[in-house]
Amino acid sequence: SVSCDQVEGERSLINLLLRNGDHKSFAIVSGPADSVVSMQRTRGALDRLQENGINDVTQVTGDYGYKSGRRAVQDIMEQRGSAPDAIICANDMMAFGVMDELRFHLELDVPGDVSVVGFDGVRAASWSSFDLATIAQPVESMTEAAVSMLMDRVDNHDLPPEKRLFSGVLRQGSTIRS
């Protein structure tokens, strides 16, 4: 298998949030409950927050889609009564929905009122309308590794299972207040 290090990526995002700005309350928008990737990302974020003595964390679930990001903000507001300092999203698409709901429905400033981070590094994350802080998965390197591993196994069926873990690349963006 070939994958990005989800836990380390989330730890990097939390470190960035803690370094930049006075973030005390957090919300996490997880992906589907049956997603291993979502579980790893959520656990990485929660563990890093707890290591820093932060326990004020509201958790809601989305489906990795834009609309579920918008709904997540509504769920967070229902549970908390007010916006948290930062919202950590399990992927970029939900982060876009979160940002739009905060900006256009609640009329909050991102990052002035609420910082938002995502994960994946999709192309739209670098668009000026989002400029999202995210972890970019090294898709090209991961693809090359997967093809290489597959070709090796075509030539040699007796190779043992192999797992390659790649580090994501932190893209700081402008969605975290400083």
DAJOJO-V463040 format. One record per residue. SS is DSSP state (h for helix, s for strand, l for the rest). D_LAST is the distance of its C-alpha to the last C-alpha in Angstrom with 2 decimals. Layout:
ss=(SS;SS)
d_last=(D_LAST;D_LAST)
This chain:
ss=(l;s;s;s;l;h;h;h;h;h;h;h;h;h;h;h;h;h;h;l;l;l;l;l;l;s;s;s;s;s;l;l;l;l;l;h;h;h;h;h;h;h;h;h;h;h;h;h;h;h;h;l;l;l;l;l;s;s;s;s;s;l;l;l;l;h;h;h;h;h;h;h;h;h;h;h;h;h;h;h;l;l;l;l;l;s;s;s;s;l;l;h;h;h;h;h;h;h;h;h;h;h;h;h;h;l;l;l;l;l;l;l;l;l;s;s;s;l;l;s;l;l;h;h;h;h;l;l;l;l;l;l;s;s;s;s;l;l;h;h;h;h;h;h;h;h;h;h;h;h;h;h;h;h;h;l;l;l;l;l;l;l;l;s;s;s;l;l;s;s;s;l;l;l;l;l;l;l)
d_last=(37.77;34.68;31.18;27.50;26.19;24.55;23.73;22.10;20.03;18.71;18.10;15.95;13.81;13.60;12.80;9.81;8.65;9.67;8.17;4.48;4.34;7.87;9.72;13.40;15.36;15.77;18.25;19.85;21.89;24.56;27.14;30.87;32.33;34.74;32.14;31.92;28.79;27.10;28.37;27.05;23.53;23.49;25.02;22.56;19.57;21.52;22.76;19.44;18.06;21.39;21.32;18.26;20.18;18.54;21.41;20.17;20.25;22.04;23.79;25.36;27.24;27.36;29.64;27.25;27.94;25.97;27.92;27.27;23.51;24.23;26.63;24.22;21.95;25.18;26.14;22.87;23.25;26.91;26.24;23.41;24.25;20.64;17.56;15.59;11.86;11.98;14.98;16.18;18.98;21.91;22.10;20.65;23.34;22.53;18.81;20.06;22.18;19.46;17.26;20.41;21.55;18.37;18.38;22.13;23.71;21.43;19.85;16.32;13.31;11.50;8.52;8.68;11.19;11.19;9.42;12.38;13.64;17.22;19.77;22.49;21.08;23.50;24.02;22.57;19.11;18.83;20.23;18.21;18.71;16.83;14.89;14.28;12.54;15.84;18.43;21.16;24.55;26.82;29.46;31.72;32.04;32.59;35.22;36.99;37.17;38.55;41.19;42.16;42.55;44.60;46.84;47.42;48.57;50.85;52.55;52.62;52.79;52.93;49.40;47.54;44.44;41.28;37.59;34.90;31.26;28.66;25.06;22.55;20.20;16.41;15.20;11.44;11.67;9.31;9.49;6.43;3.75;0.00)
